[in-house]
């Protein structure tokens, strides 16, 4: 902003950019509002078809370890020594075997590490470690 303190009435030869900035901001807002509407502007009528049969999804096998260190496969108690054989048998029956591991927070890490090593040796590819959100 140019302010003249002299008594002369000189012509100010500077460009006032405030209206230019106002117009540019309005254009920007218009483009921001209309751009999402333009992407959905093509209307398509999809063909009708009979529904197909859904593929059955296998339920994950739940492995639970209680505070005493006891191991359960879907609520069936299994000894740590027999755990790998049980998982291997179930893997043979279902090649897409998925596991959910629920271990109490007081269970020693060594027990959980042995379970994870057995699961890896068997070759199970889908393993979820279940936790609770804080």
Protein Blocks (a to p, Z undefined) as FASTA:
>chain_A
ZZdfbfbdcddfbdcfklmmmmmmmmmmmmmmmmmmmmmmpccddddddddddddddddd
dddddfkopaceehiacdfklmmmmmmmmmmmpmkbccdddddfkbcfklmmmmmmmmmm
nopabdcdddddZZ
